Structures are given as C-alpha cells and as structure tokens.
Amino acid sequence: MKTMKTFDEILKRVKEKYKTPKIELNFKNPFELLVSLILSARCRDSLTNKITEEFFKKYPNPQTVISSDIDSINTMISSCSMHNTKAKNLYKLSKILCENYNCTVPDDFKELIKLPGVAEKTANMLLSFGFHKPAIGVDTHILRVANRLGITDSDKPKRVQKDIENICPKQDWIIFSSGLILIGRYICKAKKPNCLKCFLNDICPKKGVK
C-alpha cells in the first residue's frame, strides 16, 4: 500500500493533469446519465453516446419512457449489448421513478441501488457526476490502475473503493476517480500500458505490469 507522502504526490499530479472531473458519456441531467450508465455496461462509450443521441430525442425523461413500450425501447438500443435486458430495466426503472420519486432520479445511494439495472458502481458514478456528491464508482480502469499504483492489492471493487476512500481526501474522490479512469483508458491500458509516457511513471511500482 502507498504511504501518504507518495499518494499525496500521485493525487497532486492527477489533479494537475485532469483539472476538471469528467466521464466520456454525453448527458445533460441525472436521468440522462442514469440511462447512459446502464447502456454503457459492456458497451463502448462511443457507441453508447451514438445510441443516446437518438434515444434522448424520443425519450428525454421517465414520463416519455413509460408512455412507450419495451419493444420500442429495445429497437432503439438494439446495437447495444444485452439490449433486451437493458430495455426492460429502463422501462421498469422509469416507472418506479414516476411512481415513487415524482419522475426524478433520487440522489441517495440506498434508493438508487433499488432501481432495476443499478448496481453499486452505477449508483456511485451517478452520485459523483450527476449530483456532484463525493463517491467512487470502481470500474475496470480504476481497479487496474489502483492496483498498478499500489493503492490497493485487491481485485474486489468494494475493497478497492474502500482502499481509495481511506487514503484519498473525500473532497478529491470525484476528481481522483475520474482521473484514474482516464489514465486507464488512454495510458495504463490492460494489455499494453504506455509507462514511458505516463506522468506517474517515476513513482509507480507498476504492480502486475509485464
């Protein structure tokens, strides 16, 4: 595990490199982000954005989703993996939002994970980027990069989340986790990490890198 001194340097560099927290899904509000996160499971962000560009024209809110039907939703998202399940979940969660939350997305973790298709990672990502509430949604990029940096030695998302929370100041959870995602996507890739061009190269133990 990293010492606080080393971690402080990692955090400092991540914040300098990625000054504004962001994810690469296109959305304008929490509902759009929720839909995008559900569709992005096992689906590239670029394809998800292509699908949602048209989806949100027809279904900009939960009311319009439940005024439609599952088959129509399924047709619109058919290029996405697991579209049958995702279409059912989008319809069901939209119905729940309108019945229980006045057609709005709740900003509470316990309420979010009650929604169909919303697991802990999705809930935390939604809280972070939809509501700007400190949370860490551990995806494959965060899991991989946090291990290689020596921040954690676990392959369990829940444990990785706790390890990051224990060493990173709460006010930096969003910017740090979004930075790890971007590092994992463009620099510290699974098969071919570009260590020579990484801004953390000199302080990274490169755990698991061959």
C-alpha positions, -999 to +999 in steps of 0.1 A: +000+000+000+011+035-007+024+058+020+005+090+024+035+110+011+037+090-021-001+091-025-002+129-020+022+132-050+000+109-071-031+129-062-013+162-069-002+151-104-037+136-112-053+169-102-028+189-123-033+166-153-071+163-152-083+196-137-120+190-144-136+157-134-154+141-163-165+109-178-169+103-215-206+098-216-228+126-230-256+137-207-274+169-196-290+157-164-291+128-139-318+109-158-297+110-190-266+099-171-285+071-155-297+058-189-262+062-203-245+043-174-270+014-178-264+013-216-226+015-212-223-018-194-202-040-218-207-013-244-181+012-256-188+048-246-186+060-282-214+035-292-234+044-260-232+081-270-243+073-305-273+054-292-283+080-266-281+109-291-312+095-307-327+079-276-329+112-257-347+129-286-376+104-282-372+097-245-359+128-227-374+119-193-390+090-174-425+100-185-418+096-221-402+062-215-433+048-197-456+062-224-438+039-248-433+002-246-404-022-240-403-034-277-399+002-290-371+009-265-354-023-274-354-014-310-338+019-303-309+004-283-306-028-303-270-021-313-260-022-276-250-055-259-276-071-236-302-047-251-332-070-242-324-068-205-314-031-207-347-022-224-367-039-197-347-023-169-350+012-185-388+008-187-391-006-152-369+020-135-387+048-153-420+035-140-405+034-105-391+069-108-426+083-117-445+062-091-421+068-062-399+098-069-421+123-088-404+113-121-370+124-108-338+105-101-330+102-063-297+114-051-294+088-024-273+056-027-297+033-009-326+044-031-306+042-063-295+006-059-332-004-056-337+005-092-335-022-119-301-024-135-284-001-110-256-018-091-232-001-066-208+012-093-236+028-113-251+044-082-217+059-072-209+071-107-244+087-108-238+104-074-204+117-085-211+130-119-249+135-118-252+151-084-215+161-076-216+142-044-184+126-033-184+089-043-162+064-060-176+040-086-149+014-093-149+003-129-123-019-146-100+010-153-099+022-116-094-014-104-065-019-127-047+014-122-052+015-085-035-019-083-006-010-105-001+022-085+000+001-053-030+019-038-047-015-033-039-051-037-074-063-042-094-074-073-127-068-055-144-034-065-158-029-030-124-034-013-107-011-039-133+015-033-126+014+005-089+015+000-092+046-021-116+062+003-092+055+032-062+073+016-078+100-006-095+131+010-132+130+005-133+163-014-110+147-040-128+114-046-145+126-078-116+142-095-092+114-084-115+085-096-123+102-129-085+107-134-079+070-128-105+062-154-088+084-180-054+071-171-066+035-175-084+043-208-056+061-225-023+054-208-023+024-184-042+000-207-048-036-198-025-053-223-001-025-234+004+001-207+023+031-220+046+036-190+071+058-208+045+084-215+028+082-181+031+112-158+032+089-128+060+066-143+087+076-118+066+069-087+046+039-099+056+004-088+039-010-119+025-039-100+013-066-123+028-049-154+049-074-175 
